[in-house]
Amino acid sequence: MKKHRIFVSDGFNLDGTRRRFSKTVETDLTGRDLEKFLTIKKYEFEDEIKEKSISYNDMANKSFSNFVRWWLEYIKLTEQTKESYI
């Protein structure tokens, strides 16, 4: 199996640096099948990133407690750790 790296850009941070994420996928496909596979995986990865991402305007309009709930979900802590934080 060959490994292929997928890159997704999600805008910029407040300090101007680019928000860029990468993911590695493995497949034995070649040619057009490989191109289609990688395109599909890229769109799936973009959706995954967009689910986790929250815009700064959305953060500004929410209460702190809502932001904390989002953050706890985003970093995927264990249930025991979440309970100790709350």
N, CA and C atoms as a LAMMPS dump frame, in Angstrom:
ITEM: TIMESTEP
0
ITEM: NUMBER OF ATOMS
258
ITEM: BOX BOUNDS ff ff ff
-5.0000000000000000e+02 5.0000000000000000e+02
-5.0000000000000000e+02 5.0000000000000000e+02
-5.0000000000000000e+02 5.0000000000000000e+02
ITEM: ATOMS id mol type element x y z
1 1 1 N 0.834 -1.189 0
2 1 2 C 0 0 0
3 1 3 C 0.874 1.246 0
4 2 1 N 0.46 2.209 -0.775
5 2 2 C 1.167 3.478 -0.811
6 2 3 C 0.45 4.48 0.079
7 3 1 N 1.242 5.352 0.685
8 3 2 C 0.693 6.398 1.535
9 3 3 C 0.633 7.702 0.748
10 4 1 N -0.462 8.426 0.929
11 4 2 C -0.649 9.727 0.286
12 4 3 C -1.069 10.729 1.345
13 5 1 N -0.498 11.921 1.298
14 5 2 C -0.825 12.954 2.273
15 5 3 C -1.797 13.952 1.648
16 6 1 N -2.839 14.285 2.409
17 6 2 C -3.848 15.244 1.977
18 6 3 C -3.687 16.496 2.831
19 7 1 N -3.699 17.665 2.199
20 7 2 C -3.602 18.932 2.906
21 7 3 C -4.885 19.719 2.719
22 8 1 N -5.353 20.349 3.815
23 8 2 C -6.556 21.177 3.774
24 8 3 C -6.235 22.489 4.485
25 9 1 N -6.583 23.601 3.845
26 9 2 C -6.394 24.92 4.44
27 9 3 C -7.725 25.391 5.014
28 10 1 N -7.682 25.965 6.22
29 10 2 C -8.901 26.428 6.886
30 10 3 C -8.771 27.896 7.284
31 11 1 N -8.261 28.708 6.376
32 11 2 C -8.163 30.136 6.652
33 11 3 C -6.911 30.495 7.431
34 12 1 N -7.037 31.557 8.229
35 12 2 C -5.888 32.088 8.949
36 12 3 C -6.206 32.28 10.425
37 13 1 N -5.177 32.187 11.254
38 13 2 C -5.299 32.463 12.683
39 13 3 C -5.302 33.971 12.898
40 14 1 N -5.574 34.382 14.13
41 14 2 C -5.582 35.809 14.447
42 14 3 C -4.214 36.462 14.237
43 15 1 N -3.153 35.691 14.384
44 15 2 C -1.81 36.255 14.196
45 15 3 C -1.369 36.251 12.732
46 16 1 N -2.238 35.799 11.812
47 16 2 C -1.934 35.83 10.385
48 16 3 C -1.345 34.55 9.832
49 17 1 N -1.018 33.602 10.695
50 17 2 C -0.491 32.337 10.204
51 17 3 C -1.615 31.494 9.602
52 18 1 N -1.244 30.669 8.639
53 18 2 C -2.224 29.856 7.939
54 18 3 C -2.609 28.631 8.76
55 19 1 N -3.901 28.324 8.763
56 19 2 C -4.385 27.113 9.425
57 19 3 C -4.401 26.005 8.389
58 20 1 N -3.436 25.092 8.472
59 20 2 C -3.283 24.029 7.495
60 20 3 C -3.232 22.7 8.221
61 21 1 N -4.04 21.764 7.751
62 21 2 C -4.126 20.449 8.369
63 21 3 C -3.72 19.392 7.352
64 22 1 N -3.19 18.272 7.825
65 22 2 C -2.814 17.194 6.922
66 22 3 C -3.297 15.86 7.477
67 23 1 N -3.488 14.935 6.559
68 23 2 C -3.937 13.592 6.919
69 23 3 C -3.308 12.62 5.93
70 24 1 N -2.898 11.457 6.391
71 24 2 C -2.308 10.447 5.535
72 24 3 C -3.323 9.335 5.292
73 25 1 N -3.482 8.952 4.025
74 25 2 C -4.363 7.842 3.654
75 25 3 C -3.543 6.818 2.893
76 26 1 N -3.953 5.562 2.97
77 26 2 C -3.253 4.488 2.283
78 26 3 C -4.177 3.84 1.265
79 27 1 N -3.621 3.497 0.095
80 27 2 C -4.398 2.83 -0.936
81 27 3 C -3.463 2.162 -1.945
82 28 1 N -4.006 1.187 -2.657
83 28 2 C -3.276 0.526 -3.738
84 28 3 C -3.748 0.999 -5.103
85 29 1 N -4.672 1.931 -5.146
86 29 2 C -5.226 2.4 -6.415
87 29 3 C -4.184 3.165 -7.221
88 30 1 N -4.396 3.212 -8.548
89 30 2 C -3.509 3.963 -9.431
90 30 3 C -4.342 4.706 -10.46
91 31 1 N -3.716 5.646 -11.138
92 31 2 C -4.348 6.358 -12.241
93 31 3 C -5.555 7.173 -11.827
94 32 1 N -6.606 7.093 -12.673
95 32 2 C -7.817 7.871 -12.417
96 32 3 C -8.533 7.433 -11.14
97 33 1 N -8.467 6.141 -10.846
98 33 2 C -9.09 5.66 -9.608
99 33 3 C -8.432 6.301 -8.393
100 34 1 N -7.115 6.455 -8.438
101 34 2 C -6.392 7.1 -7.346
102 34 3 C -6.803 8.56 -7.223
103 35 1 N -6.898 9.266 -8.359
104 35 2 C -7.307 10.667 -8.335
105 35 3 C -8.694 10.825 -7.727
106 36 1 N -9.635 9.975 -8.127
107 36 2 C -10.999 10.034 -7.584
108 36 3 C -10.999 9.737 -6.089
109 37 1 N -10.252 8.713 -5.687
110 37 2 C -10.167 8.33 -4.279
111 37 3 C -9.629 9.487 -3.441
112 38 1 N -8.538 10.112 -3.906
113 38 2 C -7.929 11.203 -3.152
114 38 3 C -8.839 12.425 -3.095
115 39 1 N -9.575 12.677 -4.174
116 39 2 C -10.518 13.803 -4.18
117 39 3 C -11.621 13.577 -3.154
118 40 1 N -12.158 12.371 -3.129
119 40 2 C -13.215 12.043 -2.161
120 40 3 C -12.689 12.167 -0.74
121 41 1 N -11.505 11.626 -0.491
122 41 2 C -10.915 11.701 0.846
123 41 3 C -10.63 13.149 1.252
124 42 1 N -10.225 13.98 0.289
125 42 2 C -9.964 15.385 0.592
126 42 3 C -11.25 16.08 1.02
127 43 1 N -12.357 15.838 0.287
128 43 2 C -13.634 16.454 0.663
129 43 3 C -14.111 15.959 2.031
130 44 1 N -13.922 14.674 2.306
131 44 2 C -14.302 14.14 3.618
132 44 3 C -13.469 14.79 4.716
133 45 1 N -12.172 14.968 4.469
134 45 2 C -11.291 15.59 5.455
135 45 3 C -11.655 17.061 5.655
136 46 1 N -12.009 17.765 4.567
137 46 2 C -12.452 19.157 4.689
138 46 3 C -13.692 19.244 5.565
139 47 1 N -14.658 18.325 5.358
140 47 2 C -15.868 18.314 6.179
141 47 3 C -15.528 18.065 7.646
142 48 1 N -14.6 17.158 7.893
143 48 2 C -14.165 16.848 9.26
144 48 3 C -13.552 18.084 9.922
145 49 1 N -12.722 18.807 9.183
146 49 2 C -12.083 20.014 9.709
147 49 3 C -13.13 21.092 9.959
148 50 1 N -14.062 21.274 9.029
149 50 2 C -15.102 22.307 9.174
150 50 3 C -15.984 22.023 10.385
151 51 1 N -16.238 20.734 10.677
152 51 2 C -17.039 20.382 11.861
153 51 3 C -16.349 20.835 13.135
154 52 1 N -15.038 20.648 13.191
155 52 2 C -14.284 21.01 14.387
156 52 3 C -14.047 22.51 14.481
157 53 1 N -13.946 23.159 13.328
158 53 2 C -13.583 24.569 13.278
159 53 3 C -14.758 25.445 13.684
160 54 1 N -14.438 26.542 14.298
161 54 2 C -15.444 27.536 14.65
162 54 3 C -14.858 28.894 14.289
163 55 1 N -15.64 29.711 13.64
164 55 2 C -15.104 31.009 13.234
165 55 3 C -15 31.93 14.454
166 56 1 N -14.137 32.922 14.347
167 56 2 C -13.935 33.845 15.461
168 56 3 C -15.2 34.655 15.742
169 57 1 N -15.965 34.968 14.698
170 57 2 C -17.22 35.693 14.9
171 57 3 C -18.216 34.846 15.682
172 58 1 N -18.263 33.547 15.37
173 58 2 C -19.15 32.654 16.116
174 58 3 C -18.736 32.597 17.584
175 59 1 N -17.433 32.564 17.84
176 59 2 C -16.959 32.527 19.228
177 59 3 C -17.331 33.803 19.967
178 60 1 N -17.246 34.929 19.289
179 60 2 C -17.534 36.208 19.925
180 60 3 C -19.01 36.343 20.281
181 61 1 N -19.88 35.697 19.525
182 61 2 C -21.32 35.802 19.748
183 61 3 C -21.861 34.776 20.744
184 62 1 N -21.054 33.869 21.195
185 62 2 C -21.514 32.832 22.12
186 62 3 C -21.057 33.146 23.542
187 63 1 N -21.747 32.538 24.478
188 63 2 C -21.34 32.718 25.869
189 63 3 C -20.086 31.894 26.144
190 64 1 N -19.415 32.222 27.215
191 64 2 C -18.197 31.503 27.573
192 64 3 C -18.49 30.031 27.847
193 65 1 N -19.614 29.738 28.5
194 65 2 C -19.937 28.341 28.81
195 65 3 C -20.169 27.533 27.533
196 66 1 N -20.784 28.145 26.501
197 66 2 C -20.955 27.445 25.224
198 66 3 C -19.61 27.193 24.551
199 67 1 N -18.717 28.171 24.645
200 67 2 C -17.389 28.003 24.077
201 67 3 C -16.651 26.871 24.782
202 68 1 N -16.754 26.8 26.097
203 68 2 C -16.075 25.748 26.854
204 68 3 C -16.605 24.379 26.439
205 69 1 N -17.924 24.255 26.284
206 69 2 C -18.493 22.978 25.828
207 69 3 C -17.953 22.595 24.461
208 70 1 N -17.882 23.572 23.543
209 70 2 C -17.337 23.299 22.215
210 70 3 C -15.879 22.868 22.317
211 71 1 N -15.099 23.562 23.132
212 71 2 C -13.68 23.259 23.263
213 71 3 C -13.461 21.86 23.818
214 72 1 N -14.232 21.477 24.827
215 72 2 C -14.099 20.147 25.407
216 72 3 C -14.415 19.062 24.379
217 73 1 N -15.371 19.321 23.515
218 73 2 C -15.7 18.364 22.459
219 73 3 C -14.604 18.34 21.398
220 74 1 N -14.058 19.5 21.09
221 74 2 C -13.049 19.631 20.042
222 74 3 C -11.78 18.852 20.363
223 75 1 N -11.329 18.916 21.61
224 75 2 C -10.063 18.27 21.933
225 75 3 C -10.216 16.792 22.291
226 76 1 N -11.446 16.296 22.295
227 76 2 C -11.734 14.872 22.49
228 76 3 C -11.066 14.297 23.742
229 77 1 N -11.47 14.806 24.871
230 77 2 C -10.988 14.295 26.148
231 77 3 C -11.781 13.071 26.543
232 78 1 N -11.245 12.303 27.463
233 78 2 C -12.002 11.169 27.994
234 78 3 C -13.112 11.713 28.89
235 79 1 N -14.121 10.907 29.114
236 79 2 C -15.253 11.334 29.937
237 79 3 C -14.811 11.693 31.357
238 80 1 N -13.885 10.936 31.896
239 80 2 C -13.398 11.197 33.263
240 80 3 C -12.732 12.57 33.336
241 81 1 N -11.934 12.908 32.337
242 81 2 C -11.26 14.212 32.323
243 81 3 C -12.292 15.326 32.181
244 82 1 N -13.283 15.145 31.291
245 82 2 C -14.313 16.165 31.113
246 82 3 C -15.048 16.424 32.417
247 83 1 N -15.378 15.35 33.157
248 83 2 C -16.09 15.507 34.422
249 83 3 C -15.253 16.285 35.429
250 84 1 N -13.946 16.037 35.437
251 84 2 C -13.106 16.765 36.375
252 84 3 C -12.964 18.233 35.994
253 85 1 N -13.073 18.556 34.699
254 85 2 C -12.997 19.95 34.25
255 85 3 C -14.295 20.7 34.563
256 86 1 N -15.417 20 34.494
257 86 2 C -16.723 20.647 34.71
258 86 3 C -17.004 20.646 36.171
